[in-house]
Amino acid sequence: MQTSMHYSCFIQSIVLLFIVIFSVPVQCQLDEDLYDDTCPNLTKLVRYGVWSAIRNETRMAASLLRLHFHDCFVNGCDGSILLDDTSTLKGEKNASPNRNSVRGFEVIDDIKASIEKVCPSTVSCVDILTLAAREAVYLTGGPYWSVALGRRDGTTASESAANEQIPGPSESLPVITAKFTSKGLNAKDVVVLSGAHTIGFAQCFTFKQRLFNFKSSGKPDPALDSSLLQGLTSLCPNSDASDNQLAPLDPVTTNKFDNVYFKNLLNNSGLLESDQALMGDSDAASMVENYSKYPYQFFKDFGASMVKMANIGVLTGDEGQIRKNCRAVN
């Protein structure tokens, strides 16, 4: 009887040990040094690819950062946004937030090709995209943060999920915050990651309602700075022909990653409705003011939030695959 009890306790201990081992958060399965032996020049190859792309077109830095964001917010960071449509797969490239908007696919393709030459079937497309986003920020004057690696590429994509899960430029702060919290992020991450709009551009159709018919009033958004309003109405006249014109998210230091975005918000010069909405919430507005004064704090927090975002729903171990071509499942 006693032996039976000891054996039962032993079995329970083993089961408990397995539970502890396999309940470790997925971040612990990622490793900054993962490719040190199998692809030692990985970071250099990614940095050179991003540097070349930015040298050719400065706007590409923001595009790569946005590409990473839109990938992670749809069922996790799995490279699903990179997949082309096929007869059996309806991908995310033609979802409303992405169609004729998300870009940088060719840059990731080129970097992947250069890596495949020296490290075939080793580095996932999603790890490349994650590193490319970090390099895009760093090469435009922003912070540098450590990126743990080992994400695997997904084998599916979802246009409907992209339509539902990606925050929109005209959505209210509570709606956007809810989308962030559903991904394990929080209200602070909303403010911090909105700071990515310190670089890049937006198409006129994403904010034109603020210029001419804010909330169906037939008038401009009263919160919009008058001088900015004048410049935007000239750039984006009230006709469909101007929909795809580009306006800088930060007209002061458009191509430099800094904290001027937050200073713009204090001056009612946020371009998107979702940007300026941060000032309508006391907690968010307090963070905006803090980051406008302390750029190093913003840089530190931005890196931390990017690490959190890059760990959303990742595939590791035997999950997913290492795609040979980022546009197609093996």
C-alpha positions in Angstrom: 0.0 0.0 0.0 2.8 2.4 1.0 4.7 1.5 -2.2 1.6 2.2 -4.2 1.3 5.6 -2.6 5.0 6.4 -3.2 4.5 5.4 -6.9 1.4 7.6 -7.2 3.2 10.6 -5.7 6.1 9.9 -8.1 3.8 9.9 -11.1 2.1 13.1 -9.9 5.5 14.8 -9.6 6.5 13.8 -13.1 3.1 15.1 -14.5 3.6 18.4 -12.5 7.1 18.7 -13.9 5.9 18.3 -17.5 3.2 21.0 -16.9 5.8 23.4 -15.6 8.2 22.7 -18.6 5.6 23.0 -21.3 3.8 26.1 -19.8 7.0 28.2 -20.2 6.1 31.4 -22.2 6.9 31.3 -25.9 9.4 34.1 -25.5 11.7 31.7 -23.6 11.9 29.6 -26.8 13.3 32.5 -28.7 17.0 33.2 -28.6 19.1 36.2 -29.6 22.0 34.0 -30.5 20.0 31.4 -32.4 21.7 31.8 -35.7 25.2 32.6 -34.4 26.5 29.3 -35.7 24.1 28.5 -38.6 24.0 32.0 -40.1 26.6 34.2 -38.4 26.2 37.1 -40.9 22.5 37.3 -40.6 22.3 40.8 -39.0 24.8 42.3 -41.4 22.9 40.9 -44.4 19.6 42.3 -43.1 21.1 45.6 -42.2 22.7 46.0 -45.6 19.4 45.1 -47.4 17.5 47.6 -45.4 20.2 50.3 -45.8 20.2 49.8 -49.5 16.4 50.1 -49.7 16.3 53.3 -47.6 19.1 54.8 -49.6 17.0 54.2 -52.7 13.8 55.5 -51.1 13.8 57.0 -47.6 10.1 56.2 -47.2 10.9 52.5 -47.2 12.0 52.6 -43.5 8.5 53.4 -42.4 7.0 50.9 -44.9 9.1 48.1 -43.4 8.1 49.0 -39.9 4.4 49.1 -40.9 4.7 45.8 -42.7 5.9 44.2 -39.5 3.1 45.8 -37.4 0.4 44.6 -39.9 1.9 41.1 -39.9 1.9 40.7 -36.1 -1.6 42.1 -35.5 -3.1 39.4 -37.7 -3.0 36.0 -35.9 0.5 36.7 -34.6 4.0 37.4 -36.1 4.1 34.6 -38.6 5.0 36.2 -41.9 1.4 35.6 -43.2 1.3 39.1 -44.7 4.1 38.1 -47.1 2.1 35.3 -48.7 0.6 35.9 -52.2 -2.9 34.8 -53.0 -3.3 31.3 -54.6 -6.2 29.3 -55.8 -6.5 27.8 -52.3 -5.3 30.7 -50.1 -6.8 34.2 -49.9 -4.0 36.1 -48.2 -3.8 39.5 -46.4 -2.3 41.7 -49.1 -5.7 42.7 -50.5 -7.4 43.3 -47.1 -8.7 46.9 -46.8 -5.9 48.1 -44.4 -3.2 46.6 -46.8 -4.4 46.9 -50.4 -2.4 49.4 -52.4 -0.9 50.6 -49.1 1.4 48.0 -47.3 4.7 47.8 -49.2 8.3 46.6 -48.8 7.7 43.0 -50.0 10.4 43.2 -52.6 12.9 44.4 -50.0 12.2 41.3 -47.8 12.4 39.1 -51.0 15.9 40.5 -51.8 17.1 40.1 -48.2 15.7 36.5 -48.1 17.5 35.7 -51.4 20.8 36.9 -50.1 20.4 34.9 -46.9 19.4 31.8 -48.8 22.7 31.9 -50.7 24.7 31.5 -47.6 22.3 30.0 -45.1 19.8 27.9 -47.1 16.5 26.9 -45.4 17.7 28.3 -42.1 16.2 31.7 -41.3 12.4 32.3 -41.4 10.9 35.1 -43.3 9.2 36.4 -40.2 12.6 36.6 -38.4 13.9 38.6 -41.3 10.9 40.9 -41.2 11.3 41.4 -37.5 15.0 42.3 -37.9 14.3 44.5 -40.8 11.8 46.6 -38.8 14.5 47.1 -36.1 17.1 48.1 -38.6 14.7 50.5 -40.3 14.2 52.3 -37.1 17.9 52.3 -36.1 19.1 53.5 -39.5 16.8 56.5 -39.4 18.1 57.6 -36.0 15.9 55.6 -33.7 16.7 53.2 -30.9 18.3 49.8 -31.2 16.9 46.8 -29.2 17.8 43.2 -28.9 15.7 40.8 -31.1 15.2 37.2 -29.9 15.0 34.9 -32.9 13.5 31.5 -33.7 10.0 32.4 -35.1 8.7 30.0 -37.7 6.7 31.0 -40.8 3.0 30.3 -40.9 1.3 28.3 -43.6 -2.0 30.2 -43.6 -3.2 33.8 -43.9 -6.6 35.5 -43.5 -7.9 38.5 -45.4 -11.0 38.6 -43.1 -8.8 38.6 -39.9 -6.7 41.5 -41.4 -9.8 43.5 -42.0 -11.0 42.9 -38.4 -7.8 43.0 -36.4 -5.6 45.8 -37.7 -6.3 49.2 -36.1 -7.6 51.8 -38.4 -6.7 55.5 -38.8 -10.2 56.7 -38.1 -11.1 54.4 -35.2 -11.6 55.7 -31.7 -9.0 55.3 -29.0 -11.1 52.8 -27.0 -11.5 50.6 -30.1 -7.8 50.8 -30.9 -6.9 50.0 -27.3 -9.2 47.0 -27.3 -7.4 45.7 -30.4 -4.1 46.1 -28.7 -5.2 44.5 -25.4 -6.6 41.5 -27.4 -3.0 40.9 -28.5 -1.5 41.1 -25.0 -0.4 44.7 -25.3 -1.7 47.6 -23.2 -2.7 51.3 -23.3 0.9 52.4 -22.9 1.9 50.3 -25.9 -0.8 52.1 -27.9 0.9 55.5 -27.2 4.5 54.2 -27.6 3.9 52.4 -30.9 1.9 55.3 -32.3 5.2 57.1 -32.1 6.2 55.1 -35.1 4.4 57.8 -37.0 7.4 60.0 -36.5 8.4 58.7 -39.9 6.5 57.8 -43.1 3.5 59.1 -45.0 -0.3 58.5 -45.2 -2.5 58.6 -48.2 -5.0 61.5 -48.3 -8.1 59.2 -48.1 -7.0 58.0 -44.6 -7.6 61.5 -43.1 -9.5 63.5 -45.7 -12.7 63.4 -43.7 -10.9 65.5 -41.1 -10.4 68.3 -43.7 -13.9 68.6 -45.2 -16.5 66.6 -43.4 -15.5 65.6 -39.9 -18.0 63.3 -38.3 -20.5 64.2 -41.1 -20.5 67.9 -39.9 -19.6 69.3 -43.4 -16.7 71.1 -41.6 -13.1 70.4 -40.7 -12.0 68.8 -37.5 -11.9 71.7 -35.0 -9.0 70.0 -33.2 -6.8 70.3 -36.3 -4.2 73.1 -36.3 -5.4 75.8 -38.7 -2.0 76.2 -40.6 -1.8 72.4 -41.0 -5.4 72.3 -42.2 -4.6 74.9 -44.9 -1.6 73.0 -46.1 -3.4 69.7 -46.2 -6.5 71.0 -48.1 -4.1 72.3 -50.7 -2.3 68.9 -50.9 -5.5 66.9 -50.7 -8.3 68.7 -52.4 -11.8 67.4 -51.9 -12.0 65.1 -54.9 -11.4 61.4 -55.4 -8.4 62.2 -57.6 -6.4 63.2 -54.5 -7.1 60.0 -52.5 -3.7 58.5 -53.1 -1.6 61.6 -52.6 0.9 61.3 -49.8 1.2 63.6 -46.7 4.0 63.2 -44.1 2.9 61.9 -40.8 5.4 64.2 -39.2 6.0 67.3 -41.5 8.8 68.6 -39.3 11.3 65.8 -39.4 9.7 63.4 -41.9 12.5 61.0 -42.4 14.1 61.0 -38.9 13.0 58.7 -36.1 12.6 61.0 -33.1 10.1 62.3 -30.6 8.7 65.2 -32.7 5.5 63.2 -33.4 4.6 63.8 -29.8 5.4 67.5 -30.0 3.1 67.7 -33.0 0.2 66.2 -31.0 0.6 68.9 -28.3 0.2 71.4 -31.1 -2.9 69.8 -32.5 -0.9 68.7 -35.6 -1.5 64.9 -35.5 -2.2 63.9 -39.1 -4.5 60.9 -38.5 -7.6 61.1 -36.3 -6.2 58.1 -34.4 -3.0 60.1 -33.7 -4.7 63.2 -32.3 -7.2 61.1 -30.4 -4.4 60.4 -27.9 -4.8 63.9 -26.6 -8.4 63.2 -25.7 -7.5 60.7 -23.0 -5.9 62.1 -19.8 -3.5 59.2 -19.3 -2.5 59.0 -22.9 -2.0 62.8 -23.1 0.2 62.6 -20.0 2.4 60.1 -21.8 2.5 62.1 -24.9 3.7 65.2 -23.0 6.3 63.0 -21.2 7.7 61.6 -24.5 7.7 65.1 -26.0 10.1 66.2 -23.3 12.2 63.0 -22.9 13.3 61.4 -26.2 15.5 58.9 -24.5 12.5 57.6 -22.5 10.5 57.3 -25.7 13.3 55.3 -27.4 13.7 53.0 -24.4 9.9 52.3 -24.2 9.6 52.0 -28.0 12.2 49.2 -28.0 10.4 47.4 -25.2 7.0 47.7 -26.9 8.5 46.4 -30.2 9.8 43.4 -28.3 6.4 42.7 -26.9 4.7 43.1 -30.3 7.2 40.8 -32.0 6.3 38.0 -29.5 2.6 38.0 -30.4 1.4 34.5 -31.3 4.7 33.3 -32.6 5.3 29.8 -33.9 8.3 28.0 -32.6 9.9 24.5 -32.5 8.1 22.2 -34.9 5.3 24.6 -35.6 5.1 26.3 -39.0 8.0 26.1 -41.4 11.1 27.9 -42.8 9.8 29.2 -46.1 12.3 29.1 -49.0 10.2 31.8 -50.8 8.5 34.3 -48.5 5.6 34.7 -50.9 4.6 31.0 -50.9 4.3 28.1 -48.5 6.9 25.4 -49.2 
